[in-house]
Amino acid sequence: GYALGVAKFQPPERAKSLIRNGLALAMVGHGLFNGLLVIHPALAFGILILIPVMWRLVFHRIAAALAASPHAVRQSGDRKF
């Protein structure tokens, strides 16, 4: 989803590679998750650490994107006219 959002605002030739790479990364991550659960279920507890770390990274990227956006909703004292 992130790659699709970024690709929307890129030139078409760059957008295609962003979408392809984003999809590949999602598929590899999902495959690693499933493989971890199948191969060694006890290692699946590592996911309990990985998921909060990944959420934190994602929310950090979202916050940075919102801060850079000219369309971000700002506090009343932060308006740029």
VENKAHU-V65583 format. One record per backbone hydrogen bond with DSSP energy under -1.0 kcal/mol. CO is the residue of the C=O (numbers start at 1). NH is the residue of the N-H. E is the energy in kcal/mol with one decimal. If there is no record, write none. Layout:
BEGIN
CO,NH,E
CO,NH,E
END
This chain:
BEGIN
1,5,-2.2
2,6,-2.4
3,7,-2.7
4,8,-1.5
6,9,-1.3
7,10,-1.8
11,15,-2.6
12,16,-1.9
14,18,-2.1
15,19,-2.6
16,20,-2.4
17,21,-2.8
18,22,-2.5
19,23,-2.5
20,24,-2.3
21,25,-2.5
22,26,-2.2
23,27,-2.4
24,28,-2.6
25,29,-2.6
26,30,-2.3
27,31,-2.4
28,32,-2.7
29,33,-2.2
30,34,-2.6
31,35,-2.9
32,36,-2.5
33,37,-1.9
34,38,-2.0
35,39,-3.1
36,40,-1.6
40,43,-1.6
41,44,-1.0
42,45,-1.3
43,46,-2.2
44,47,-1.5
46,49,-1.0
46,50,-2.5
47,51,-2.8
49,53,-1.5
50,54,-2.7
51,55,-2.6
52,56,-2.2
53,57,-2.1
54,58,-2.6
55,59,-2.9
56,60,-2.0
57,61,-2.1
58,62,-2.4
59,63,-2.5
60,64,-2.2
61,65,-2.3
62,66,-2.6
63,67,-2.2
64,68,-1.6
69,72,-1.0
75,78,-1.7
END
